[in-house]
Amino acid sequence: RRSELKKLIKSIGEKCKVSIRNIRREANEDLKKLLKSREISEDEEKSYEKKVQIITDDHIKSVDNKVSSKEKEIMTI
């Protein structure tokens, strides 16, 4: 039962990471639209893309940490 729960937690974690990546993709698409409409410059677009990537990496790392800690918790009970 514990190994089944571990698999379930991993799949939920993967779904969370996919959602985070989809949000990143949408943010980058919005930046490209702003660039096309000349509301922001190319330099601003690149800096915002880097910021979005940093935020994405932080959240994915957070999900990974939570998944691994929860797996350890389940296997030690």
SULWO-V969533 format. One line per field, one symbol per residue. ss: DSSP state (A for helix, B for strand, O for the rest). phi: phi as a letter, one per 20 degrees, with the letter a starting at -180 (. if undefined). burial: I if it has 16 or more other ideal C-beta (glycine too) atoms within 10 Angstrom, else O. A space follows every 10 residues. Layout:
ss->???
phi->???
burial->???
This chain:
ss->OAAAAAAAAA AAAAAAAAAA AAAAAAAAAA AAAAAAOOOO OAAAAAAAAA AAAAAAAAAA AAAAAAAAAA AAAAAAO
phi->.fffffffff ffffffffff ffffffffff ffffffemec efffffffff ffffffffff ffffffffff fffffef
burial->OOOOOIOOIO OOIOOIIOOI OOOIOOIIOO IOOOIOOOOI OOOOOOOIOO OIOOOIOOII OOIOOOIOOI IOOIOOO
